[in-house]
Amino acid sequence: MNIFLTILLILAAIIVLLLLLALFMKKDHYVNREIIINAPRQKVYDFLKYLENQEKFNKWAKAGEERIVTHKGIDGTIGYIFAWTGDKGVGIGEKEITNLVEGERVETEIRFEKPMRVTASVIMETAHYGTDQTKVNLINKGILKYPLNLLIPMAEKNFAKDMDVSLVTLKEVLEG
């Protein structure tokens, strides 16, 4: 019984320590990744503004082939919502176009219901880079409330990797 109690006390101490650490950690996350695409800016923007096109390059969208997808509104316009329901790995959520700056910026809000309630902004910006080249910035930012903010360092690292994969796929799609 002594060993069991000791293990329980150690686990409790670790949990308390993590919860205390979370009190002092940042609550906002921000990841910005970029890539140069050999295509004119308008062509890139015209592709990015349609959320259904993201199915062709977004690593997270490609992960859930067993998803049920619904749409509300007109894709490529403010207020359009692309929603999904899937297995444990995909969860339940939706993405809404919240702002468009013609030729420059697509702003969306992504809302997850499951596996946990989280909201974030996903922004795609395009900028002229050279003759028929476009720099694309993919930004993911949001707030994770206590104690979920404890996950921010791991999330930022994983988001960056996944966003890089998505951008490389986007480049292949638009240059192919």
Secondary structure, DSSP 8 states (H G I E B T S, - for coil): -HHHHHHHHHHHHHHHHHHHHHHHS--EEEEEEEEEESS-HHHHHHHHT-GGGGGGT-HHHHH-TT-EEEEES-TTSTT-EEEEE-STTT-EEEEEEEEEETTTEEEEEEEEEESS-EEEEEEEEEEEEETTEEEEEEEEEEE--TTGGGGHHHHHHHHHHHHHHHHHHHHHHHH-
